[in-house]
Amino acid sequence: MPGGPLTIKWMSECTDRLLDWLEQNVQKRHLLFSNSQEDANKESRKKGQAKSSKVTIHGEIAQFVFSGDRDPVICSTLKANPGRFAKAVDNHIASKNTVNLVQHWVILELVSLLTN
């Protein structure tokens, strides 16, 4: 089915797993969202050096989010075409429908600053 008409749907449980991944991977979260020198200076941290591209990070997130999906078609398609899911992660993070995701991320950043 790789390349076929499969639609990757972002159910609330998928978004929850995405948020879990972001919470557990602070450095990569910085690389995705706030890795400017200015942000690093404001947060009293070093600017991260991207050892992997955002596409690679999106792939890691896709594996985390979708590898345990109950739908066997999703699991087999993820194995056959992981790039398709990495792009879905990128689109989901960038979409207007993820305002809550961004708000949650801002809260994570504030908590991170307060606890360091």
N, C-alpha and C positions, 0 to 999 in steps of 0.2 A: 503493500500500500504506500510506500514512500513516494512522495510527489503527487499522491492522489488527493481527493477532495476532503481529507480529514480536517476538521475544524478543531483547533485547540481552544477549549472553553475554560475560562478562569472562574471556577466556582469559589465560594468563600474559603473552603478548606485549602485550595491551592494558594490563594493570597495569604492565608494564615501561615502556610509553610514557607512562602517567600519571606514574610516578615520574620519568621523564626530564623531563617538562614541569615538575614540581615543582622539580627540581634547577635547571632553566634559568630559572625565574621566581620568584626569591627574594621579591621584594616582594609579589607576588600570593599566594605561599605563606603569607606572614605574614598577609595579609588573610583567608585562608581558615582558618588554624589558630591563630594566636597574636597577634591584633591588639589585645589589651587594653593599656591604659596601663601596668598593672603589669608585663606581659611586656616591653614596650618599655623600661621603666626598668631591669629586671633585665638586659636585653641591651644596655644603653647605646646605644639607638637611639631615633629618633623613632617615635611611633605613626603608622602609615600612614593616609592619608586615602583612604577607598574612593571612587575615581572611578567605579567600576562595582560593581554588586552582585555577590554571590556567584553568582547565577544567570548573570550575564554571564561570570564567570570559569569557571564550570562549562561554559558553551558553548564557550569558547576551548579548554578541555581536551578536550571532546568532538571538536572539529574536529581537534585535534592527534592524538588517539588513533585516531579512526575514519575520517578522510578517505582514508587509503590502504588501507583494508580490502580484502582480496581478494574479498569477497562483494559483487557489484554491487547486491544488494538493500539491504545495509547502506549503501552509498554513496548510493544514490538516496533512501533513507529519510532519511538525514542531511541531504541537500539539501532535501527536502520538509518535514521536521519536525525542525529542529535542537533545539527545546526538549525533545523527547522524549529526546534523547541527553544534554542538559544535566541532566535529571532523573536519568538513569541514572548519570551521574558523581556527582551528589550522593548518590544511594542507595549507590553503591559505596564512596565515601569514608566514609559513615556506618555501613556495615554491620559486623557482627561479624566478617565474613570478611576484613576489611582490617586486622586486628591487625598483620600484618607491614608493611603500608603505614605505619601510624602509628609503629611502631618505626623503620622506615627514615627517616621524617620527623624523628624525634627525633635520630637520628644526624646527619642533614643540618644540623639546627639547631646541634648541638654543634660540628660541623666549621665551620660558618659563624661561630660565636662565637670559636673558636680561631684562625681565619685572619683575623679582622678586627682 
